[in-house]
Amino acid sequence: MEKRDWKLVSRARAAALQVLLHNVHGPYRGLPRTAGWGYPEPYTRDMMISSLGILVSGNGRLMKSLQRVLDTAAANQSRLGHIPSLVHDKEDRGASDCTPLFLMAAGMFRIATERPDFLEEAVAKAMTWVEHQSPSDRVLVAQLPTSDWRDEQWVLGYGLFVNTVVYTYLCLFGHDERARSGTTVFVQSVIAHAGEPLALIPITRAGFPGTPEGSNAFTLRRFLVPWSQQFRGWALFADGADMLCRVDLNAILAERDEYKAVQVVKHDYQTKHPRKYVGAAMESDNPDYWRKNWASVMLITGSMVPKGSITWKACSGRLDGSKQKQ
């Protein structure tokens, strides 16, 4: 980033901080107001999203205000664990995202303040409430249409936004095993939209022994798909650990080109953060490199790949991000 860009970011940060401080005291029990002009109520959704900026700022006044918001939301939690849509009003319920957003904010507040037991009872009840919103009992939460936010397009069924927040708080609270079941969520979403039979084959350490590790178990293993297919037929690789299928995958298979060995989406992705899996055992550098994330979804025909070109040994190289000639 150039120096002038940093100056612009600094100015934006200062302006954002001023907005948060301006809204820190509102007319409802001294809780923050949602907006400086209009919306004086402390809407839970807005308060929880604002917690991201508050925690990054480290501002003492804002941190105290955030703790009061979280304490009040917990005090107005329903008997079964649901967090109300308005922080101060225990009768204002109906939003499906306020409870997972509360858990996300509480989890980050614990880390920022080094208070691992903060709101322990309220957090436990809220996690139980969200868990019970999964009809398939496989982590994926079914989103009800919210009844208090008219700016949104109502979502019936499995909403991507809510489930992203659920995944986030599961990681924050150390429930890595349940968070990793995001792969199960992906599989469930594939099945839900499939119009024709599909064979789903997981890429695991057991299935591809001896292959090297990258930042996860399939950084390099994905390139052994033609080998696993015995260099015959078509296969679709998808990094399903953090994906949600919203259409029939057969629609992608219908786009296959008999004259191309591999088909991908050639998007121009730029790394936004220097580290990934932060706080987890897999935490590692997150460098930018040419064609980054192109291999997240690949439509592959094994018959066009020379049989000796892709082997375990061939996949033992290192992804260094350098540009290679075709």
Beta strands, then each sheet from edge to edge (+ up, - down):
strand 1: 234-238
strand 2: 262-263
strand 3: 275-276
strand 4: 284-285
strand 5: 297-301
sheet 1: 1+ 5- 2+
sheet 2: 3+ 4-
end
